Amino acid sequence: MVKTINMKQFISVLVLMDSSGKLIPKQIIWEDKAYVIDKVIDVKRAASLKAGGIGVRFRVIIGGQIRDLFLDDYRWFMEK
């Protein structure tokens, strides 16, 4: 039986901060490729159940697929 290990993939994120201080992620860089975030559909404090850790989870739509993007102590990551 092969066991899969899930890890955090730290990434670069282009973010807009509005006048109230709200963060709005607009684009991610994953393995040297840029992906536009089509829409942010949910933002809340949550744990990464696959990779571990807790932070602010941004549930986003990228290329028609729902993905979870986490902000943990000023670093952005996704579950790999």
C-alpha positions as CSV (number, residue, x, y, z in Angstrom):
1,M,0.0,0.0,0.0
2,V,1.4,3.4,-1.0
3,K,0.8,6.3,1.5
4,T,0.5,9.8,0.0
5,I,2.0,12.6,2.1
6,N,0.3,15.9,1.7
7,M,2.4,19.0,2.1
8,K,2.1,22.8,2.0
9,Q,3.2,24.3,-1.2
10,F,4.2,27.9,-0.4
11,I,3.3,30.2,-3.3
12,S,3.4,33.8,-4.4
13,V,0.1,35.6,-4.6
14,L,-0.8,38.9,-6.2
15,V,-3.2,40.6,-3.7
16,L,-5.3,43.7,-3.7
17,M,-5.9,45.4,-0.3
18,D,-9.0,47.6,-0.3
19,S,-9.4,50.8,1.7
20,S,-10.8,48.9,4.6
21,G,-7.8,46.5,4.8
22,K,-9.6,43.6,3.2
23,L,-7.3,41.3,1.3
24,I,-8.5,40.1,-2.2
25,P,-6.2,37.6,-3.9
26,K,-6.1,38.1,-7.7
27,Q,-3.5,35.8,-9.0
28,I,-1.3,32.9,-7.8
29,I,2.1,31.7,-9.1
30,W,2.3,27.9,-8.9
31,E,5.5,26.2,-10.2
32,D,6.5,29.3,-12.2
33,K,3.1,29.6,-13.9
34,A,0.6,32.4,-13.2
35,Y,-3.1,31.6,-12.7
36,V,-5.8,34.2,-12.4
37,I,-8.3,33.9,-9.6
38,D,-11.7,34.2,-11.2
39,K,-13.6,34.7,-7.9
40,V,-13.3,34.5,-4.2
41,I,-16.3,32.6,-2.9
42,D,-15.5,32.3,0.9
43,V,-13.1,33.6,3.4
44,K,-12.8,32.3,7.0
45,R,-10.4,31.1,9.6
46,A,-9.9,27.4,9.0
47,A,-7.4,24.5,9.3
48,S,-5.7,22.8,6.3
49,L,-6.9,19.3,6.9
50,K,-4.6,17.8,4.3
51,A,-1.4,19.7,4.9
52,G,-1.8,20.8,8.5
53,G,-1.7,24.3,9.9
54,I,-4.3,26.9,10.5
55,G,-4.9,30.3,9.0
56,V,-7.3,32.3,6.9
57,R,-8.7,30.1,4.1
58,F,-9.7,31.8,0.9
59,R,-11.9,29.4,-1.2
60,V,-11.4,30.6,-4.7
61,I,-12.3,29.6,-8.3
62,I,-9.4,29.2,-10.7
63,G,-10.0,28.0,-14.2
64,G,-13.5,26.8,-13.2
65,Q,-12.3,24.7,-10.3
66,I,-12.7,25.4,-6.6
67,R,-9.4,25.6,-4.7
68,D,-8.4,26.4,-1.1
69,L,-5.7,29.1,-0.7
70,F,-4.4,29.7,2.9
71,L,-2.7,32.7,4.5
72,D,-0.7,31.6,7.5
73,D,1.6,34.2,9.3
74,Y,2.1,36.3,6.2
75,R,2.8,33.3,3.9
76,W,0.5,31.9,1.3
77,F,0.2,28.2,0.7
78,M,-2.0,25.6,-1.1
79,E,-2.2,21.9,-0.3
80,K,0.1,19.9,-2.6
